[in-house]
Structures are given as structure tokens and as C-alpha cells.
Amino acid sequence: MNRCAFLSDISTWFLVLPDTPDEAVEKIVAKARPHALQVISHPSDRPWLLGRWPEGALTVGGAGDARVAVLGEHAVTTAEATRAAETVLTTGSPDVLDRFAAAWPGSFHLLARSADASLRVQGGVVGVRRVFHARAGSTAVACDRADVLAELLGTHLDEERLALQLLAMGLTYPLNTVPPWRGVDTVPVGHQLTVGPDGPARTRRWWTPPEPDVPLHEGAARFAAALTTAVDVRTRGRSFVTCDLGGLDSTAVCCAAVAGGAKVVAYTVALHDPLADDTVWARRTVEALGVVEHHVLEADHVPLTFEGLDTVDELLDAPSAMAVDHSRRMSVVRAAAERGSGLHLTGIGGDELLSGGAARLHHMVRTRPRTALRHLRGYRAKYRWSRRRMVGQLVDRRSYSTWLKQVATDLGEPPSSADVPVLQWAEPARMPHWTTPEAVAAVRRQILAAAPVTEALAPDHGAHRELATMEAISRFVRHMGQLAGPWGIVCSAPYYDTQVVEAALAIRPWERITPWRYKPLIVEAMRGIVPEVSRARATKANASLEEEVGLREHRVRLLALCEDSRLERLGLIDTAVLRDWCRRPLDVETESALLHTTVACELWLRAREARNL
């Protein structure tokens, strides 16, 4: 049986290979080449880049034996890539590419080799453009999909690593980025992978978040320029593009595309909730713009959460929490593909940047106490935070490493209630109570092993929490892309571009993040781009009712996953406990959400089994 045959079913993947006669690397090439559609060679004619990628997604420049390649959504020309390669050749090191990576707009992988055959591989500052790596003989290879790399290496699933994917209701960076295969590792966001000419691989940070010292009025102009450029990079040269048109974030992206001259076909999903007002605001926006083709997908024609669980067979490179409502989330993208679109723009990522994290107040209470106390009063009134817990989190000065150890201790505790403040490093993740003691113990061991050597993504709680949330949510975009690829359409999230992220994070947090205004950054940045009738919208629709109704209507499908559970076969869950939970009426925010990671892992294992993987 050829376990690598599934590579022909995956629309997009690539390998980065060292220039070496190493037997292990040659075996990988022999397995992968029959399923690859493109190859870019080293000067020796050995393959450097091997895989499948969309037409026009790759730009390569060369100078001597140096090479620079940009793969993804970008506007880098061959001439620009060649100038970058010349810089690498002149300096003798691919590390000089930091300034090119920071300056080029878009979302892409940056790949390079120097004259001495050293390799550099990197993604972005969030998890959309992931890089995975593994040892192969005396050297290392890299890939944009963990499953592709694992199968080519012949490595096996690690049940203890898979158990990490069951963590729910919180973020436990970097454990949430660990691939479920032995020997396959993830390059941290904002880092590059370097493979030396003699084989060793190492990671190095190439990006750090900016100092948040820019006034809102100045930062809004920079943010507008970054976002419109990000959208223009994607829409340029296309006959038309499709776009979500729902909340304020996607409205800004849609209007930016229109302002850039693109022909836009917009889609709005109606909700069953009578208070949901996305369609009302979308129609106002479309009427004001006057040039957008608009489609509303009525609520009764859109799948509910938990619908289609028995039909999930797509191969993702890791379990995805969007599995519980993949049919719903992908309904717009499917409609866009059927309309003939090759690019679908989303507003995903806007919430993390534009609403930001109230945890910034943990640091601000020491540096700007008057402003912080005013904001704290606002958040406490708005979300009914417990005063005692709020004060307790504010005075908590534990390091991220120490905080992670506490998370490991508390894995079996119930999730936080709705009135718990959000001023910690992150929301502490929990193991659902249907996981086995062995699964909980395995996760605890891994967290405790990682804690002493793990640093936060930023020095203060708020900045770390924002970056960790972006890293986690951007995983949805990766997986939407993997699902949409076979339909011939690219799912795009301009808010996750490096320049857009930087422009937002550089703004003074007390002006960007406030309980007194709704997303002030996008409101100020979109003057003259979003019609005035929509720009100051201060509401946000919530799809909780779609999950509540979906749970009731599709409970039978959910219970069916308990039969011959693959997770139970691996000793990770107790289906009797899970079955009892699924039969109960569940609160969407605090109880139903506990199911998401378990359903994701179960469906992922079944999809792999269906392909004999």
C-alpha cells in the first residue's frame, strides 16, 4: 500500500529540501515526486522546492548559487526576488532577508538558499503560513503541512501529542502548536528555520512585536494604508473577487477591495437569531457603495453547527475545532467557488487586532494607573467581572512559565465561568471530564516539561494574549484554505499580514482597546473607505443560536461519534461519560464548547482511517 498516494489529493503542499546526496532525503524525494506538479531545483539539479501550489503563487529570483522564493499571496516580482538573492549572495547569509520579509506585503512563505547551500524557511507572524520540520538522516527537511512530512518520513502518530489536541476552552501556547506525530516539530511564529550546509537545523526569531507608542490618529492612517495594500495585493489583476460582508471587520475588507477598483461579489449569512443584524448593515453598505453584487444566504439554507458530522472526510493536517461547523463555515466559500471566484476575502483576524485584549490592563495599571482604573470600571460593568477575581489577576505577577505549571495542575478543574476577568496570560485550558486519567496525565507531563523552557510571546499579559489568540485563530484560516483548495479558490485573511498586525499593535493600547468605544481603530482608519452609514456600527452578531439549535437537531449524529470511537480505542476518552454529556441540554458558551476539540479529533482520526493512513 502506498501511504503517500494521498499527496495527489491535496491541492497545495510543498517540501523544502537540502542540497545533499543524503540517502534519507533521496528516499523522501522518491516518494514525493510522483505526486508533485512543480519542482524548483538547486544549482546541482537536486530538488529544492517540490510540491503543488496555485499558478502564479511562486516567484523565484537567483544570483549565482543564491536563490530566493516567495510562495503565497504577494506581489513580489522576479526582479525584487533577484535583488534579494543578490543581497544574500553578497553577504553570504540568508539572515539579511529580515528586512525584505518585513517590507513585502501579503501572506507568504519566504524560502531562500545561500551560496554555501544554507537554507532559510519561514512563514508569517501568525499561524496562517506554518512551517514544520523534521530530521532526515544527517540533515533536516521542511514542509508547510505536518501530515505530508510525517507520511514521507514514515513516522507514526503519537497518542500523547494527540492528547494535547483535546485541550479545550483556553490557550496553552506553545503546546497547542505541537503536531501529533513523533519527530515532526513546528517553527514558532515570527521565527525562521535555518538548515546549515552540514545538516543541523535551528530556529531564530526574525520578528518581534512593535512598541505600542503610536497615537490613534496617526496609527489609524498607517493601519488603513496597510490594510488597503494587503487587499490590493490580493485583488490586483483579477476579474472579480468574492468577500464576506457581515460584521464591521469584513465590511472594511470588502470596502477596501471596492476602493481599490476590484469588482466585488459579497456574501452575507443570515442568522436565526432575531437580534442578529448583519443583513441589515450589509444591505446599507451595498446600497451606499452602489457597485457590489450582493447575495444573502438565508438562515434556513445554511447548515447549522454539528450538521454534516457524518460526512466529514476532508484531510486536514491536524484536528481543527472548526470541524463542528465546517459545513456552515464553508457554505459561503463553496457558493463563492460555484460563482467562479478564485479568491475569497474574509474578515477573520479583525477581532483580535481591533477589539484587542483587555489583559493589556495588567501592565497598564502600573504605567498609566488612572486610565487603567477607568477602563477596568468599564469592563467590570460591561462583563460583570467579579471584583475579587479582578484584583487577584491584577496583582498576579507570576512569569508565563510559572503560570503554565499552574495550568498543568488545574487541568481537571471546570472551565472558568462567564464573570471571570480576562487579565491573565491566557484563558487556562482544561481537559474535558470525559478524557481518561491517562490522557490528562500525558498532557500534564508535556506542559510541565515545556514550562521551564517556554517564554511568553511578549513581555506583558495583554500583548502575549493577543498574539497567542491570533496564532490559534489563524489556524482556522489555514484549515479553511486546505478545505477550499480542491474547489480552486483561495481563502484569504488580510488582517493577518505582517504589516497589518504591526500597524495595529503599534498603537497605544489604551486608545485601541477600550470599553467605551467599539473598535475605535477600524472606525477611524476607514474614514472615506467604508460608507458613513456603516462605519460607526457598534453591534456584532453572534452565532450562538446556530449552535444551540444545531445541537438539538443533530444530537443523533453527535452521539454516533461515540460508537466505536477512535479516541476511545487510543485510550484517550471514556465514551460513556461523553455520551451522557451529549444527551444533556448544554449552555453554548461554557458547556457545548467543551465538545469542539473532542469532535475535531474524532473526525480527524476517522478521515485518516478512511484513507488507510
C-alpha positions, 0 to 999 in steps of 0.5 A: 500500500502506498501511504503517500498516494494521498499527496495527489489529493491535496491541492497545495503542499510543498517540501523544502529540501537540502542540497545533499546526496543524503540517502534519507532525503533521496528516499523522501524525494522518491516518494514525493515526486510522483505526486508533485506538479512543480519542482524548483531545483538547486544549482546541482539539479537536486530538488529544492522546492517540490510540491503543488501550489496555485499558478502564479503563487511562486516567484523565484529570483537567483544570483549565482548559487543564491536563490530566493522564493516567495510562495503565497499571496504577494506581489513580489516580482522576479526582479525584487526576488533577484535583488534579494538573492543578490543581497544574500549572495553578497553577504553570504547569509540568508539572515539579511532577508529580515528586512525584505520579509518585513517590507513585502506585503501579503501572506507568504512563505519566504524560502531562500538558499545561500551560496554555501547551500544554507537554507532559510524557511519561514512563514508569517507572524501568525499561524496562517503560513506554518512551517514544520520540520523534521530530521532526515538522516544527517540533515533536516527537511521542511514542509508547510503541512505536518501530515505530508512530512510525517507520511514521507518520513514514515513516522507514526502518530503519537497518542500523547501529542494527540492528547494535547489536541483535546485541550479545550476552552483556553490557550496553552501556547506553545503546546497547542502548536505541537503536531501529533506525530513523533519527530515532526516539530513546528517553527514558532511564529515570527521565527525562521528555520535555518538548515546549515550546509552540514545538516543541523537545523535551528530556529531564530526569531526574525520578528518581534512585536512593535512598541505600542507608542503610536497615537490613534490618529496617526496609527489609524492612517498607517493601519488603513494604508496597510490594510488597503495594500494587503487587499490590493495585493490580493485583488490586483489583476483579477476579474472579480473577487468574492468577500464576506460582508457581515460584521464591521471587520469584513465590511472594511475588507470588502470596502477596501477591495471596492476602493481599490477598483476590484469588482466585488461579489459579497456574501452575507449569512443570515442568522436565526437569531432575531437580534442578529443584524448583519443583513441589515448593515450589509444591505446599507453598505451595498446600497451606499457603495452602489457597485457590489453584487450582493447575495444573502444566504438565508438562515434556513439554507445554511447548515447549522453547527454539528450538521454534516458530522457524518460526512466529514472526510476532508484531510486536514493536517491536524484536528481543527475545532472548526470541524463542528461547523465546517459545513456552515463555515464553508457554505459561503466559500463553496457558493463563492467557488460555484460563482467562479471566484478564485479568491475569497476575502474574509474578515477573520483576524479583525477581532483580535487586532481591533477589539484587542485584549483587555489583559493589556490592563495588567501592565497598564495599571502600573504605567498609566494607573488612572486610565487603567482604573477607568477602563477596568470600571468599564469592563467590570460593568460591561462583563460583570467581572467579579471584583475579587477575581479582578484584583487577584489577576491584577496583582498576579505577577507570576512569569508565563512559565510559572503560570503554565505549571499552574495550568498543568495542575488545574487541568481537571478543574471546570472551565472558568465561568462567564464573570471571570476577568480576562487579565491573565496570560491566557484563558487556562485550558482544561481537559474535558471530564470525559478524557481518561486519567491517562490522557490528562496525565500525558498532557500534564507531563508535556506542559510541565516539561515545556514550562521551564523552557517556554517564554511568553510571546511578549513581555506583558499579559495583554500583548502575549494574549493577543498574539497567542489568540491570533496564532490559534485563530489563524489556524482556522484560516489555514484549515479553511484554505486546505478545505477550499483548495480542491474547489480552486479558490483561495481563502484569504485573511488580510488582517493577518499580514505582517504589516497589518498586525504591526500597524495595529499593535503599534498603537497605544493600547489604551486608545485601541482597546477600550470599553467605551468605544467599539473598535475605535481603530477600524472606525477611524482608519476607514474614514472615506473607505467604508460608507458613513452609514456603516462605519460607526456600527457598534453591534456584532452578531453572534452565532450562538443560536446556530449552535444551540439549535444545531445541537438539538437537531443533530444530537443523533449524529453527535452521539454516533461519534461515540460508537466505536470511537477512535479516541476511545480505542487510543485510550484517550476518552471514556465514551460513556461519560461523553455520551451522557454529556451529549444527551444533556441540554448544554449552555453554548458558551461554557458547556457545548464548547467543551465538545469542539476539540473532542469532535475535531479529533474524532473526525480527524482520526476517522478521515485518516482511517478512511484513507488507510493512513 
